[in-house]
């Protein structure tokens, strides 16, 4: 006689011979098979694991491009399935967006991939990291690309009369130099624009761009060259302003400022290039295209954190104050 949960049980003689064990509970008038008990619970655990694995896969399916084409065309994607709000879109070919593409968790790609947005919107809303977002990315015709997560990217980016918004860290972290160009009323807003381990340049063409960087620009001393390029267009208005919370010109090995006025036909005046709450360091090189100017025309006064450009009849003077 054994005690089991307060019941009086008799072990079957079969268990002494190595057969299936049964216990007879006279209190409950039931026969319980210990082997069946264990098997049933193992079946339940296996079923729970299968459901969990299916859910995890559904939340992180990676859908690769199968061919070049429109984002909305099922033939563009492997398996004929468009990426959805719970998917990772991997861009390995030339993909074009001509209307709203909706939301994906993450995007990734390689140097052979490109994304051209001729209109519409795309939102990358995942809580993880966008790894290896490289290739050629072109936004035009008031299209909007939004990243709400950490994005590690590179390649060539052109934002033309469109909006690029990054709610998380935007890290330029690839093996090859990267280029970012804003033109014709483009808007670029970055919660944190960071350059790591690579040379890169940011170009602003014209006067209508709105560029805002809330946090530090350079996060790694391994960045060898960091260029800011301003191209003055053929209108009377000269340049757009880079707005920074913090602009530190000491971390990169070489900081270059390049101003191209070869196409400008506006009037003389003072134009603000940078407006920062905190400004540290100085440019290592200042280059002018289309006009003669002397490098020693650059002076530094950090009280207001502004870098301005003076165009006068005698030439060009860069003033930091």
Secondary structure, DSSP 8 states (H G I E B T S, - for coil): -EEETTEEEEE-GGGGGTS--EEEETTTTEEEEHHHHHHHHHHHHHHHHHHHHHHHHHHSEEEEB-SSEETT-GGGBGGG----TTEEEEE-SEEEE-S---EESEEEE-TT-EEEESSSEEEE--SSEEEEE-SEEEE-TT-EEEE-SEEEE-SEEEEESSEEEEEEEEEE--SS-EEEEEESS-EEEEEEEEE-SS-EEEEEESS--EEEE-S-SB--TT--EEEEEEE--SSS-----EEEEEEETTSSSEEEEEEE-TT-----EEEEEEEEEEEES--SEEEEESS---GGG-EE--SS-EEEEEEETTEEEEEE-
